Amino acid sequence: MGQPGQIAPPAETTAGAASLVFRAGPLLCALRIQDVVETMRPLAVHPLAGTPPFVSGICIMRGAPTLVVDVARLLGGVTAPVHRFVAVRTGRGTVAFAIGEIQGVRPVGADPDARHEALLGDAPARLVAAVGTLDAEPVLVLQSLRLVPDEVWAAAADLGVPS
């Protein structure tokens, strides 16, 4: 505890927020646990024409058509093995993130004011809430609510995928 009258730093900066940590190709990424619905084995994916390359297509998740976003391709522009799907809450519906191996649920400390736009460039900067560290490795803490651009939702809606 600090001196009387001092305000303790928020828990998220000191201990880190509980996050699902996973690989996306060579990158280590995290999603705040409150954005995660569930994890599962990869499902059958059906291609979706007219979408960016990072949209693998749609799958049927719990009986509903669901967009599938390849996180390694989205953030790193690389193709990587998909080991799991993560169902993620977004402002417009659930999206399945195709990811590599899950590293577990861990506290990830990240300063949201240090997003490192200069390193990330424009596109990834709007997808990354913060850059933290875990065991001396950088971790990209993702903003799940902003990962799917409007044009992808529009293409999905044309095929009857609810948003």
C-alpha positions in Angstrom: 0.0 0.0 0.0 1.2 3.6 -0.6 1.4 6.6 1.6 -1.7 8.1 3.1 -3.5 10.2 0.5 -2.0 8.3 -2.5 -4.3 6.7 -5.0 -3.3 3.1 -5.9 -2.9 2.5 -9.6 -5.8 0.6 -11.2 -5.5 -3.2 -10.9 -5.3 -3.6 -14.7 -2.0 -1.7 -14.8 -0.4 -3.5 -11.9 -1.6 -7.0 -12.1 -3.1 -7.0 -15.6 -6.6 -7.9 -16.8 -7.6 -11.6 -17.1 -7.1 -12.4 -20.8 -7.2 -15.4 -23.1 -3.6 -15.6 -24.5 -3.0 -17.3 -27.8 -0.7 -17.5 -30.8 -1.6 -16.0 -34.2 1.2 -17.1 -36.4 4.4 -15.6 -34.9 2.5 -13.2 -32.8 1.4 -13.5 -29.2 -2.1 -12.0 -28.7 -4.7 -11.6 -26.0 -8.4 -10.9 -25.7 -9.9 -9.6 -22.5 -11.8 -12.5 -21.0 -15.1 -10.6 -20.9 -15.0 -10.5 -24.8 -14.7 -14.3 -25.1 -17.8 -16.4 -25.3 -16.1 -19.8 -25.7 -13.3 -21.7 -27.4 -13.7 -24.8 -29.6 -12.1 -27.0 -32.2 -12.2 -25.4 -35.7 -15.4 -25.9 -37.5 -16.0 -26.3 -41.3 -15.6 -22.9 -43.0 -17.4 -21.9 -46.2 -15.6 -19.2 -48.3 -17.3 -15.8 -48.4 -16.8 -13.9 -51.7 -16.2 -10.1 -51.6 -14.5 -10.0 -48.2 -10.9 -9.2 -47.3 -8.3 -12.1 -47.3 -8.4 -12.2 -43.5 -12.0 -13.3 -43.5 -11.9 -17.1 -44.0 -15.6 -17.3 -44.6 -18.5 -18.4 -42.4 -19.2 -21.4 -40.2 -22.2 -22.6 -38.4 -21.7 -22.1 -34.7 -24.4 -23.2 -32.4 -26.8 -23.3 -35.3 -26.1 -19.7 -36.5 -24.0 -18.5 -39.5 -20.9 -16.9 -38.0 -18.1 -14.9 -39.6 -14.6 -16.5 -39.3 -11.6 -14.1 -39.0 -8.1 -15.5 -39.4 -6.2 -13.5 -36.8 -2.7 -14.4 -38.0 -3.6 -13.1 -41.5 -5.4 -10.0 -40.2 -2.5 -8.9 -37.9 0.6 -10.3 -39.6 -0.5 -11.0 -43.2 0.7 -14.6 -42.8 -1.0 -17.9 -43.2 -0.6 -20.0 -40.0 -2.1 -23.3 -38.8 -5.4 -22.9 -37.0 -5.7 -24.9 -33.8 -8.8 -23.4 -32.3 -11.8 -21.1 -32.8 -12.6 -18.4 -30.3 -16.2 -17.1 -30.3 -15.9 -13.4 -29.5 -18.5 -10.8 -28.7 -18.6 -7.8 -30.9 -21.0 -4.8 -31.2 -22.7 -6.5 -34.1 -22.7 -10.2 -33.2 -20.5 -13.1 -32.4 -17.4 -13.7 -34.6 -15.2 -16.8 -34.7 -11.5 -16.0 -34.5 -9.3 -18.6 -36.1 -6.2 -18.8 -34.0 -3.2 -20.9 -33.2 -2.5 -22.6 -29.9 -4.1 -21.2 -26.7 -1.5 -20.3 -24.1 -4.1 -20.1 -21.3 -5.9 -17.4 -19.3 -3.3 -15.1 -17.8 -3.2 -11.6 -16.5 -1.8 -9.3 -19.2 -0.6 -5.9 -18.0 -0.9 -3.3 -20.8 -1.0 0.4 -20.8 -3.8 1.5 -23.2 -2.1 4.8 -23.6 1.0 3.1 -25.1 -0.6 1.5 -28.2 2.6 2.1 -30.3 0.9 3.4 -33.4 4.3 4.2 -34.9 5.3 0.6 -34.7 1.9 -0.9 -35.7 0.9 1.4 -38.6 -2.6 2.6 -39.2 -4.6 -0.6 -39.7 -3.3 -2.7 -36.8 -3.3 0.3 -34.5 -7.1 0.4 -34.7 -7.3 -3.3 -34.0 -4.9 -3.3 -31.0 -6.1 -1.9 -27.7 -2.7 -2.0 -26.1 0.7 -3.7 -26.3 1.7 -5.5 -23.2 4.3 -8.0 -22.2 4.1 -11.6 -20.9 7.3 -13.4 -19.9 9.4 -10.8 -21.7 7.5 -11.3 -25.0 5.3 -8.5 -26.5 1.5 -9.3 -26.4 -1.0 -7.6 -28.7 -4.2 -7.0 -26.7 -6.9 -7.0 -29.3 -10.0 -4.8 -29.5 -12.6 -7.4 -30.4 -15.3 -4.9 -31.0 -13.4 -3.2 -33.9 -11.9 -6.2 -35.6 -14.5 -6.7 -38.3 -14.9 -3.8 -40.7 -18.3 -2.6 -41.9 -17.8 -3.8 -45.4 -17.3 -7.4 -44.2 -20.6 -7.2 -42.2 -22.3 -5.8 -45.4 -21.0 -8.8 -47.5 -22.1 -11.2 -44.8 -25.5 -9.6 -44.6 -25.9 -10.1 -48.4 -25.6 -13.8 -47.7 -28.0 -13.8 -44.8 -25.4 -13.8 -41.9 -27.1 -12.0 -39.0 -25.3 -9.0 -37.4 
